[in-house]
Amino acid sequence: MMLEDIFALVTRPQPQNDALCEAIHEAGGRALSFPTIRIMPPSNSLLLNQQIEKIDQYHWVIFTSRHAVEQSAPFIYAKWPVFPQNTQIAVIGQATALAVKTAHLPQAIYPEFDWRSEGLLALPQFQKITQQKIAIITGENGRTVLIDTLKKRKAIVTNIIAYQRTFPQILPPLIREKIDKKINVSICTSNDIIQNLKIIIDKININLWQTVCQMPMVVVSKRMALFAKEMGIQTIFVAENPSLNVIIALLAKKKEQICQMKRKNPSLLKKEIGEI
């Protein structure tokens, strides 16, 4: 099997976490579901509802994640059984576009390959946007590059908070043995996930983070790779985007190296950043 001997620590929020675990299992590997972020309703649902009521006033609505779609959809349905015809939808990547389709919202545009704010900002539709009204539906304390850049391009931008990220319930100390003896790669898809992973691991055992740092980590951007390195991760593999098939392909490509590193003395690990 393609991922035989791979045992991955998968840290995405649900339901993406279970989807990635299932994909790893189907490819012949093993995965430990270890979400480090829990998606919850926003702290101010009344404000979200008030902002959704004005969606027809915007040229564009941008969803920054599938969570933004899923958490805001009930508010949108309540006010707009038929989505405003003059409001166009854009999203960061393919998974969010699928969430838009599943929610029966109008078709969304998104960058073909670069599933980040930077990729969306590079689309021709967002180059000349002076005085266009744009609503960004997102989570609390997210990246600001999208809103900052659109404002610099003279758009009128409103940030609509549809959800908040919180810590999940801490898993029992039994996790330590699996990380120490079985897991040979971790997968993280945001800086917040890496940061929360360290906080949670430290609560389980203060010395366990060093073990995580000595195993390879899969991330989904060069920006994340730099952050992971700052957090002490020694070997970093960069996937082109967070889609399941891309992550699975990267694990398959790096499988031999991952398995060899697990067998080495941790003190002999060399620092490197590898890319697809």
Contacts in CASP RR format, 6 or more apart in sequence:
PFRMAT RR
TARGET T0000
AUTHOR 0000-0000-0000
METHOD contacts of the structure
MODEL  1
MMLEDIFALVTRPQPQNDALCEAIHEAGGRALSFPTIRIMPPSNSLLLNQ
QIEKIDQYHWVIFTSRHAVEQSAPFIYAKWPVFPQNTQIAVIGQATALAV
KTAHLPQAIYPEFDWRSEGLLALPQFQKITQQKIAIITGENGRTVLIDTL
KKRKAIVTNIIAYQRTFPQILPPLIREKIDKKINVSICTSNDIIQNLKII
IDKININLWQTVCQMPMVVVSKRMALFAKEMGIQTIFVAENPSLNVIIAL
LAKKKEQICQMKRKNPSLLKKEIGEI
1 27 0 8 1.000
1 28 0 8 1.000
1 29 0 8 1.000
2 27 0 8 1.000
2 28 0 8 1.000
2 248 0 8 1.000
2 252 0 8 1.000
2 255 0 8 1.000
3 24 0 8 1.000
3 27 0 8 1.000
3 28 0 8 1.000
3 29 0 8 1.000
3 248 0 8 1.000
3 251 0 8 1.000
3 252 0 8 1.000
3 255 0 8 1.000
4 28 0 8 1.000
4 29 0 8 1.000
4 255 0 8 1.000
5 29 0 8 1.000
5 184 0 8 1.000
5 255 0 8 1.000
5 259 0 8 1.000
6 24 0 8 1.000
6 28 0 8 1.000
6 29 0 8 1.000
6 30 0 8 1.000
6 184 0 8 1.000
6 185 0 8 1.000
6 251 0 8 1.000
6 255 0 8 1.000
6 258 0 8 1.000
6 259 0 8 1.000
7 29 0 8 1.000
7 30 0 8 1.000
7 31 0 8 1.000
7 32 0 8 1.000
7 182 0 8 1.000
7 183 0 8 1.000
7 184 0 8 1.000
7 185 0 8 1.000
8 24 0 8 1.000
8 29 0 8 1.000
8 30 0 8 1.000
8 31 0 8 1.000
8 32 0 8 1.000
8 183 0 8 1.000
8 184 0 8 1.000
8 185 0 8 1.000
8 186 0 8 1.000
8 187 0 8 1.000
8 218 0 8 1.000
8 251 0 8 1.000
9 31 0 8 1.000
9 32 0 8 1.000
9 34 0 8 1.000
9 179 0 8 1.000
9 183 0 8 1.000
9 185 0 8 1.000
9 186 0 8 1.000
9 187 0 8 1.000
9 212 0 8 1.000
10 17 0 8 1.000
10 20 0 8 1.000
10 21 0 8 1.000
10 24 0 8 1.000
10 31 0 8 1.000
10 32 0 8 1.000
10 33 0 8 1.000
10 34 0 8 1.000
10 187 0 8 1.000
11 17 0 8 1.000
11 34 0 8 1.000
11 35 0 8 1.000
11 36 0 8 1.000
11 186 0 8 1.000
11 187 0 8 1.000
11 188 0 8 1.000
11 189 0 8 1.000
11 193 0 8 1.000
11 196 0 8 1.000
11 197 0 8 1.000
12 20 0 8 1.000
12 35 0 8 1.000
12 37 0 8 1.000
12 187 0 8 1.000
12 188 0 8 1.000
12 189 0 8 1.000
12 193 0 8 1.000
13 35 0 8 1.000
13 36 0 8 1.000
13 37 0 8 1.000
13 38 0 8 1.000
13 39 0 8 1.000
13 67 0 8 1.000
13 165 0 8 1.000
14 35 0 8 1.000
14 38 0 8 1.000
14 39 0 8 1.000
16 66 0 8 1.000
16 95 0 8 1.000
16 189 0 8 1.000
17 33 0 8 1.000
17 34 0 8 1.000
17 35 0 8 1.000
18 33 0 8 1.000
19 244 0 8 1.000
20 31 0 8 1.000
20 187 0 8 1.000
20 244 0 8 1.000
20 247 0 8 1.000
21 31 0 8 1.000
21 32 0 8 1.000
21 33 0 8 1.000
23 244 0 8 1.000
23 245 0 8 1.000
23 247 0 8 1.000
23 248 0 8 1.000
24 30 0 8 1.000
24 31 0 8 1.000
24 248 0 8 1.000
24 251 0 8 1.000
25 31 0 8 1.000
27 248 0 8 1.000
27 251 0 8 1.000
27 252 0 8 1.000
30 182 0 8 1.000
32 175 0 8 1.000
32 178 0 8 1.000
32 183 0 8 1.000
34 171 0 8 1.000
34 175 0 8 1.000
34 197 0 8 1.000
35 168 0 8 1.000
36 167 0 8 1.000
36 168 0 8 1.000
36 193 0 8 1.000
36 196 0 8 1.000
36 197 0 8 1.000
36 200 0 8 1.000
37 165 0 8 1.000
37 166 0 8 1.000
37 167 0 8 1.000
37 168 0 8 1.000
37 190 0 8 1.000
37 192 0 8 1.000
37 193 0 8 1.000
37 196 0 8 1.000
38 165 0 8 1.000
38 166 0 8 1.000
38 167 0 8 1.000
38 168 0 8 1.000
39 67 0 8 1.000
39 71 0 8 1.000
39 163 0 8 1.000
39 164 0 8 1.000
39 165 0 8 1.000
40 163 0 8 1.000
40 164 0 8 1.000
40 165 0 8 1.000
40 166 0 8 1.000
41 71 0 8 1.000
41 163 0 8 1.000
41 164 0 8 1.000
42 48 0 8 1.000
42 71 0 8 1.000
42 139 0 8 1.000
42 140 0 8 1.000
42 161 0 8 1.000
42 162 0 8 1.000
42 163 0 8 1.000
42 164 0 8 1.000
43 140 0 8 1.000
43 161 0 8 1.000
43 164 0 8 1.000
44 161 0 8 1.000
45 75 0 8 1.000
47 161 0 8 1.000
48 72 0 8 1.000
48 75 0 8 1.000
48 160 0 8 1.000
48 161 0 8 1.000
48 162 0 8 1.000
49 75 0 8 1.000
49 78 0 8 1.000
49 79 0 8 1.000
51 135 0 8 1.000
51 158 0 8 1.000
51 160 0 8 1.000
52 72 0 8 1.000
52 75 0 8 1.000
52 76 0 8 1.000
52 78 0 8 1.000
52 79 0 8 1.000
52 80 0 8 1.000
52 160 0 8 1.000
53 79 0 8 1.000
55 61 0 8 1.000
55 76 0 8 1.000
55 79 0 8 1.000
55 80 0 8 1.000
55 83 0 8 1.000
55 84 0 8 1.000
55 87 0 8 1.000
55 135 0 8 1.000
56 80 0 8 1.000
56 84 0 8 1.000
56 86 0 8 1.000
56 87 0 8 1.000
57 133 0 8 1.000
58 87 0 8 1.000
58 133 0 8 1.000
58 134 0 8 1.000
58 135 0 8 1.000
58 158 0 8 1.000
59 86 0 8 1.000
59 87 0 8 1.000
59 88 0 8 1.000
59 129 0 8 1.000
59 132 0 8 1.000
59 133 0 8 1.000
59 134 0 8 1.000
60 87 0 8 1.000
60 88 0 8 1.000
60 89 0 8 1.000
60 90 0 8 1.000
60 125 0 8 1.000
60 132 0 8 1.000
60 133 0 8 1.000
60 134 0 8 1.000
60 135 0 8 1.000
61 87 0 8 1.000
61 88 0 8 1.000
61 89 0 8 1.000
61 90 0 8 1.000
61 134 0 8 1.000
61 135 0 8 1.000
61 137 0 8 1.000
62 89 0 8 1.000
62 90 0 8 1.000
62 91 0 8 1.000
62 92 0 8 1.000
62 120 0 8 1.000
62 134 0 8 1.000
62 135 0 8 1.000
62 136 0 8 1.000
62 137 0 8 1.000
62 146 0 8 1.000
63 69 0 8 1.000
63 72 0 8 1.000
63 89 0 8 1.000
63 90 0 8 1.000
63 91 0 8 1.000
63 92 0 8 1.000
63 96 0 8 1.000
63 99 0 8 1.000
63 100 0 8 1.000
63 108 0 8 1.000
63 137 0 8 1.000
63 138 0 8 1.000
64 91 0 8 1.000
64 92 0 8 1.000
64 96 0 8 1.000
64 117 0 8 1.000
64 136 0 8 1.000
64 137 0 8 1.000
64 138 0 8 1.000
64 139 0 8 1.000
64 142 0 8 1.000
64 146 0 8 1.000
65 92 0 8 1.000
65 96 0 8 1.000
65 138 0 8 1.000
65 139 0 8 1.000
66 95 0 8 1.000
66 96 0 8 1.000
66 98 0 8 1.000
66 99 0 8 1.000
67 139 0 8 1.000
67 162 0 8 1.000
67 163 0 8 1.000
68 96 0 8 1.000
68 137 0 8 1.000
68 138 0 8 1.000
68 139 0 8 1.000
68 162 0 8 1.000
68 163 0 8 1.000
69 91 0 8 1.000
69 96 0 8 1.000
69 99 0 8 1.000
69 100 0 8 1.000
69 103 0 8 1.000
69 105 0 8 1.000
69 137 0 8 1.000
70 99 0 8 1.000
70 103 0 8 1.000
71 162 0 8 1.000
71 163 0 8 1.000
72 137 0 8 1.000
72 160 0 8 1.000
72 162 0 8 1.000
73 103 0 8 1.000
73 105 0 8 1.000
75 162 0 8 1.000
76 83 0 8 1.000
76 103 0 8 1.000
76 105 0 8 1.000
83 105 0 8 1.000
83 106 0 8 1.000
88 106 0 8 1.000
88 109 0 8 1.000
88 125 0 8 1.000
89 100 0 8 1.000
89 105 0 8 1.000
89 106 0 8 1.000
89 107 0 8 1.000
89 108 0 8 1.000
89 109 0 8 1.000
90 108 0 8 1.000
90 109 0 8 1.000
90 110 0 8 1.000
90 120 0 8 1.000
90 123 0 8 1.000
90 125 0 8 1.000
90 126 0 8 1.000
91 97 0 8 1.000
91 99 0 8 1.000
91 100 0 8 1.000
91 108 0 8 1.000
91 109 0 8 1.000
91 110 0 8 1.000
91 120 0 8 1.000
92 110 0 8 1.000
92 111 0 8 1.000
92 115 0 8 1.000
92 116 0 8 1.000
92 117 0 8 1.000
92 119 0 8 1.000
92 120 0 8 1.000
93 110 0 8 1.000
93 111 0 8 1.000
93 115 0 8 1.000
93 120 0 8 1.000
93 241 0 8 1.000
94 110 0 8 1.000
94 115 0 8 1.000
94 241 0 8 1.000
94 243 0 8 1.000
95 242 0 8 1.000
95 243 0 8 1.000
96 108 0 8 1.000
96 110 0 8 1.000
97 108 0 8 1.000
97 110 0 8 1.000
100 106 0 8 1.000
100 107 0 8 1.000
100 108 0 8 1.000
101 107 0 8 1.000
101 108 0 8 1.000
109 123 0 8 1.000
109 125 0 8 1.000
110 120 0 8 1.000
111 119 0 8 1.000
111 120 0 8 1.000
111 122 0 8 1.000
111 123 0 8 1.000
113 240 0 8 1.000
113 241 0 8 1.000
114 122 0 8 1.000
114 241 0 8 1.000
115 241 0 8 1.000
115 242 0 8 1.000
115 243 0 8 1.000
116 221 0 8 1.000
117 143 0 8 1.000
117 145 0 8 1.000
117 146 0 8 1.000
117 149 0 8 1.000
118 145 0 8 1.000
120 126 0 8 1.000
120 146 0 8 1.000
121 145 0 8 1.000
121 146 0 8 1.000
121 149 0 8 1.000
121 150 0 8 1.000
126 150 0 8 1.000
126 153 0 8 1.000
127 153 0 8 1.000
128 153 0 8 1.000
129 150 0 8 1.000
129 153 0 8 1.000
129 154 0 8 1.000
129 155 0 8 1.000
130 153 0 8 1.000
130 154 0 8 1.000
130 155 0 8 1.000
131 154 0 8 1.000
131 155 0 8 1.000
131 156 0 8 1.000
132 155 0 8 1.000
132 156 0 8 1.000
133 155 0 8 1.000
133 156 0 8 1.000
133 158 0 8 1.000
134 150 0 8 1.000
134 155 0 8 1.000
134 156 0 8 1.000
134 157 0 8 1.000
134 158 0 8 1.000
135 157 0 8 1.000
135 158 0 8 1.000
135 160 0 8 1.000
136 146 0 8 1.000
136 147 0 8 1.000
136 150 0 8 1.000
136 157 0 8 1.000
136 158 0 8 1.000
136 159 0 8 1.000
136 160 0 8 1.000
137 160 0 8 1.000
137 162 0 8 1.000
138 159 0 8 1.000
138 160 0 8 1.000
138 161 0 8 1.000
138 162 0 8 1.000
139 161 0 8 1.000
139 162 0 8 1.000
139 163 0 8 1.000
139 164 0 8 1.000
139 165 0 8 1.000
140 161 0 8 1.000
140 163 0 8 1.000
140 164 0 8 1.000
140 165 0 8 1.000
141 164 0 8 1.000
141 165 0 8 1.000
147 157 0 8 1.000
147 159 0 8 1.000
150 157 0 8 1.000
151 157 0 8 1.000
165 192 0 8 1.000
167 196 0 8 1.000
167 199 0 8 1.000
167 200 0 8 1.000
168 200 0 8 1.000
170 200 0 8 1.000
170 203 0 8 1.000
170 204 0 8 1.000
171 200 0 8 1.000
171 204 0 8 1.000
173 204 0 8 1.000
173 205 0 8 1.000
175 204 0 8 1.000
176 204 0 8 1.000
176 205 0 8 1.000
176 208 0 8 1.000
179 201 0 8 1.000
179 208 0 8 1.000
179 211 0 8 1.000
179 212 0 8 1.000
180 208 0 8 1.000
180 211 0 8 1.000
183 215 0 8 1.000
184 215 0 8 1.000
184 216 0 8 1.000
184 258 0 8 1.000
184 259 0 8 1.000
184 261 0 8 1.000
184 262 0 8 1.000
185 215 0 8 1.000
185 216 0 8 1.000
185 217 0 8 1.000
185 218 0 8 1.000
185 251 0 8 1.000
185 254 0 8 1.000
185 258 0 8 1.000
186 197 0 8 1.000
186 212 0 8 1.000
186 215 0 8 1.000
186 216 0 8 1.000
186 217 0 8 1.000
186 218 0 8 1.000
187 217 0 8 1.000
187 218 0 8 1.000
187 247 0 8 1.000
188 194 0 8 1.000
188 197 0 8 1.000
188 217 0 8 1.000
188 218 0 8 1.000
188 219 0 8 1.000
188 224 0 8 1.000
188 228 0 8 1.000
189 219 0 8 1.000
189 220 0 8 1.000
189 224 0 8 1.000
189 242 0 8 1.000
190 220 0 8 1.000
190 224 0 8 1.000
191 223 0 8 1.000
191 224 0 8 1.000
191 227 0 8 1.000
194 217 0 8 1.000
194 219 0 8 1.000
194 224 0 8 1.000
194 227 0 8 1.000
194 228 0 8 1.000
194 231 0 8 1.000
194 233 0 8 1.000
195 231 0 8 1.000
197 212 0 8 1.000
198 209 0 8 1.000
198 212 0 8 1.000
198 231 0 8 1.000
201 208 0 8 1.000
201 209 0 8 1.000
201 212 0 8 1.000
202 208 0 8 1.000
202 209 0 8 1.000
211 266 0 8 1.000
212 233 0 8 1.000
213 231 0 8 1.000
213 232 0 8 1.000
213 233 0 8 1.000
213 234 0 8 1.000
214 234 0 8 1.000
214 266 0 8 1.000
214 269 0 8 1.000
215 235 0 8 1.000
215 258 0 8 1.000
215 261 0 8 1.000
215 262 0 8 1.000
216 235 0 8 1.000
216 236 0 8 1.000
216 237 0 8 1.000
216 254 0 8 1.000
216 257 0 8 1.000
216 258 0 8 1.000
216 261 0 8 1.000
217 228 0 8 1.000
217 233 0 8 1.000
217 235 0 8 1.000
217 236 0 8 1.000
217 237 0 8 1.000
218 237 0 8 1.000
218 238 0 8 1.000
218 239 0 8 1.000
218 247 0 8 1.000
218 250 0 8 1.000
218 251 0 8 1.000
219 225 0 8 1.000
219 228 0 8 1.000
219 236 0 8 1.000
219 237 0 8 1.000
219 238 0 8 1.000
219 239 0 8 1.000
220 238 0 8 1.000
220 239 0 8 1.000
220 240 0 8 1.000
220 241 0 8 1.000
220 242 0 8 1.000
220 247 0 8 1.000
221 238 0 8 1.000
222 238 0 8 1.000
224 238 0 8 1.000
225 236 0 8 1.000
225 238 0 8 1.000
225 273 0 8 1.000
228 236 0 8 1.000
229 236 0 8 1.000
229 271 0 8 1.000
229 273 0 8 1.000
234 269 0 8 1.000
234 270 0 8 1.000
234 271 0 8 1.000
234 272 0 8 1.000
235 261 0 8 1.000
235 269 0 8 1.000
235 270 0 8 1.000
235 271 0 8 1.000
235 272 0 8 1.000
235 273 0 8 1.000
236 272 0 8 1.000
236 273 0 8 1.000
236 274 0 8 1.000
237 250 0 8 1.000
237 254 0 8 1.000
237 273 0 8 1.000
237 274 0 8 1.000
237 275 0 8 1.000
238 273 0 8 1.000
238 274 0 8 1.000
238 275 0 8 1.000
238 276 0 8 1.000
239 246 0 8 1.000
239 247 0 8 1.000
239 250 0 8 1.000
239 276 0 8 1.000
240 246 0 8 1.000
240 276 0 8 1.000
246 276 0 8 1.000
249 276 0 8 1.000
250 276 0 8 1.000
251 258 0 8 1.000
253 276 0 8 1.000
261 269 0 8 1.000
END
